Amino acid sequence: QLADILGVSRPTLMKHFKAHGVLHKFTNLSRTELDALVNHFREKKPNSGLRYLIGFLRKHGLRVQKCR
């Protein structure tokens, strides 16, 4: 969508992202490590949802796919 808004092709946009060090890489976490972090979050914030969980992970420098 961003490429369409800017009026450039997706490969061109990705080339510029790469040239400027803007890449969306995910953190390598095992299933066990991710489960431990999620459980820790749920213990501290039992009524918080997915968006708060994602914020918690990002605050700690972690980027994880939503489908995990």
Buried (B, 14 or more C-beta within 10 A) or exposed (E): EEEEEEEBEEEEBBEEEEEEEEEEEEBEBEEEEBEEBBEEBEEEEEEEEEEEBBEBBEEEEBEBEEEE
